[in-house]
Amino acid sequence: MQQLNFKKFQFKLKSSENKTFIFSRLRKKYLLLTPEEWVRQNCIEHLINEKHYSPNLLNEEKLVNLNGLKKRYDVVGFNNSGSIELLVECKAPNIKITQQTFDQIAQYNLKLNAKFLWVTNGISHYYCQIDYQQQQYIFLKDLPAYER
């Protein structure tokens, strides 16, 4: 798989029927290794190893109901009180991050109310904190480490 803009992490991979699978430590099963899944699993490892999120506070690929439409978010990080701290939208490395990508995560966040948003294709990373009182996004140079 393509080298991403992350520290290099070790993954469990396996091949079957000419397809490669990657082990998801959160879902505890092997998943088809697509370019987007590669980005998602690197994001999860980054959150655990570099930003100090407990795997118990992370969730991936869960359904969210948006105005009657069933959508799936990529990764969510919770705080110790169970509120959503972080919402992550992952794209494949060849997908350019556009306004449409930000619109997508913003739409998900209308339902989820995360404190931080992270949009990435594994190469480019965009982070922001949401100021709900001022109703604005504050773009950040990096995602803060998890605070216990």
C-alpha positions as CSV (number, residue, x, y, z in Angstrom):
1,M,0.0,0.0,0.0
2,Q,1.0,3.6,-0.5
3,Q,3.1,5.3,2.1
4,L,1.0,7.8,4.0
5,N,1.8,10.9,6.0
6,F,1.9,9.0,9.3
7,K,4.5,7.4,11.4
8,K,5.0,3.8,10.2
9,F,2.8,1.4,12.2
10,Q,2.8,-2.4,12.2
11,F,-0.4,-4.1,11.0
12,K,-1.6,-7.7,10.8
13,L,-2.2,-8.5,7.1
14,K,-3.4,-11.7,5.4
15,S,-4.1,-12.8,1.9
16,S,-6.9,-14.9,0.7
17,E,-8.2,-15.5,-2.9
18,N,-5.8,-12.9,-4.3
19,K,-7.1,-10.2,-1.9
20,T,-5.3,-8.6,1.0
21,F,-7.0,-8.1,4.4
22,I,-6.0,-5.9,7.3
23,F,-6.8,-6.6,10.9
24,S,-9.0,-3.9,12.6
25,R,-8.0,-3.8,16.3
26,L,-11.3,-2.0,17.1
27,R,-13.6,-4.3,15.2
28,K,-11.4,-7.3,16.0
29,K,-11.6,-8.8,12.5
30,Y,-9.9,-8.7,9.2
31,L,-11.3,-6.3,6.6
32,L,-10.6,-6.0,2.9
33,L,-7.6,-3.7,2.5
34,T,-8.9,-0.9,0.3
35,P,-7.0,2.5,0.0
36,E,-9.6,4.1,2.3
37,E,-9.4,1.3,4.8
38,W,-5.6,1.7,4.8
39,V,-6.1,5.4,5.7
40,R,-8.7,4.6,8.4
41,Q,-6.5,2.0,10.1
42,N,-3.5,4.3,10.1
43,C,-5.7,7.1,11.6
44,I,-6.7,4.7,14.4
45,E,-3.1,3.7,15.1
46,H,-2.1,7.4,15.1
47,L,-4.9,8.2,17.6
48,I,-3.8,5.3,19.9
49,N,0.0,5.6,19.6
50,E,0.5,9.3,19.0
51,K,-2.5,11.0,20.6
52,H,-3.0,8.7,23.5
53,Y,-6.6,7.6,22.9
54,S,-7.6,4.4,24.5
55,P,-8.9,1.8,22.0
56,N,-11.9,1.5,24.3
57,L,-12.8,5.1,23.6
58,L,-12.6,4.7,19.8
59,N,-15.3,3.5,17.4
60,E,-15.2,2.9,13.6
61,E,-17.6,2.5,10.8
62,K,-20.9,2.9,12.7
63,L,-24.2,3.9,11.3
64,V,-25.6,7.4,11.9
65,N,-29.1,8.3,10.9
66,L,-29.1,11.7,9.1
67,N,-32.6,12.9,8.2
68,G,-33.8,9.4,7.4
69,L,-30.6,8.5,5.5
70,K,-28.3,5.8,6.9
71,K,-24.7,7.0,6.7
72,R,-21.5,5.6,8.2
73,Y,-18.9,7.7,10.0
74,D,-15.2,6.6,9.7
75,V,-13.9,7.0,13.3
76,V,-15.2,8.6,16.5
77,G,-13.3,9.2,19.7
78,F,-15.1,9.6,22.9
79,N,-14.1,11.3,26.1
80,N,-14.4,9.6,29.5
81,S,-17.9,10.9,30.1
82,G,-19.1,9.3,26.9
83,S,-19.4,12.4,24.8
84,I,-18.0,12.5,21.3
85,E,-14.6,14.3,21.4
86,L,-13.5,13.7,17.8
87,L,-15.0,12.8,14.5
88,V,-12.7,11.6,11.7
89,E,-13.5,11.5,7.9
90,C,-11.2,9.3,5.9
91,K,-10.7,9.3,2.1
92,A,-8.5,7.2,-0.1
93,P,-5.1,8.8,-0.8
94,N,-6.0,9.5,-4.4
95,I,-9.2,11.5,-3.4
96,K,-8.6,15.2,-3.1
97,I,-10.0,16.9,0.1
98,T,-12.6,19.4,-1.1
99,Q,-15.3,21.5,0.3
100,Q,-17.7,18.6,-0.3
101,T,-15.6,16.5,2.1
102,F,-15.9,19.2,4.8
103,D,-19.6,19.5,4.1
104,Q,-19.9,15.7,4.6
105,I,-18.2,15.7,8.0
106,A,-20.1,18.9,9.0
107,Q,-23.4,17.1,8.2
108,Y,-22.4,14.1,10.3
109,N,-21.4,16.4,13.1
110,L,-24.9,18.1,13.2
111,K,-26.0,14.8,14.7
112,L,-22.8,13.8,16.7
113,N,-21.6,17.2,18.1
114,A,-17.9,16.4,18.3
115,K,-15.5,18.9,19.8
116,F,-12.8,18.2,17.1
117,L,-13.0,17.3,13.4
118,W,-10.3,15.6,11.4
119,V,-10.5,15.2,7.6
120,T,-7.7,13.2,5.9
121,N,-6.8,11.2,2.9
122,G,-3.7,10.0,4.6
123,I,-1.5,12.5,2.8
124,S,-3.2,15.8,3.8
125,H,-4.6,16.3,7.2
126,Y,-7.1,19.0,8.3
127,Y,-8.0,19.5,11.9
128,C,-10.5,21.9,13.5
129,Q,-12.1,22.6,16.8
130,I,-15.7,23.7,16.8
131,D,-16.7,26.8,18.8
132,Y,-20.4,26.1,19.3
133,Q,-21.0,29.4,21.0
134,Q,-19.5,31.5,18.2
135,Q,-20.7,28.9,15.6
136,Q,-17.4,28.7,13.8
137,Y,-14.5,26.3,13.0
138,I,-11.1,27.0,14.4
139,F,-8.5,25.3,12.2
140,L,-5.6,23.8,14.0
141,K,-2.1,22.8,13.0
142,D,-2.4,19.5,14.7
143,L,-4.9,17.5,16.7
144,P,-4.4,17.8,20.5
145,A,-3.5,14.7,22.4
146,Y,-6.3,13.1,24.4
147,E,-6.7,14.6,27.8
148,R,-7.8,12.2,30.5
